Amino acid sequence: MNKALDELKIQAKILLKSVKENHPTATQRLKRHYKYYQEGSVYQPKLKHCQQVVACESGFLDWQHAHQILSANDLNQDKQTSMGSFWHDHRCNALLNYWFSNYPEAAIFHQGKPETYLFPYNHQFIVATQEYVQAIGLHELDPTLWHIVQNNLVASYTSDAWDKIALARLQNRII
């Protein structure tokens, strides 16, 4: 476990290096998510600022939330742990998916439709089709991983397969 968290740390380090080299895209990303950043000031951004940026861009509330979720430190027995919008993308908004406010209802529905995938979204749950998987950049993922987690990214939370899928999500997201 922690491959996904390590990836987020790497992305933060890359962002920091790019900001220090004054890459326009990197400075725009920092400005968008870190309100105290101003170009040309004596203030120099730190790794913690870039960690905050990549965490927010990935759908987490902040770096602490990302760290808590990706290190599997928030194992909630009732499956109501908020994973933010990590498993969602604006490209999914046009897709027809099934939304549930509690996990048991979502799990029962998902079990009746084995070709679907169950994703957490904040404190809710989405049962979606292959089009959703494609929209979040996971369509080329090894099918064995989906089989291991039984297409359920709620019940499989904290497993090694979940971590590998989360890693792929971070590597394939579009900023």
Order of alpha helices (4+ residues) and beta strands (2+ residues): alpha-alpha-alpha-alpha-beta-alpha-beta-beta-alpha-alpha-alpha
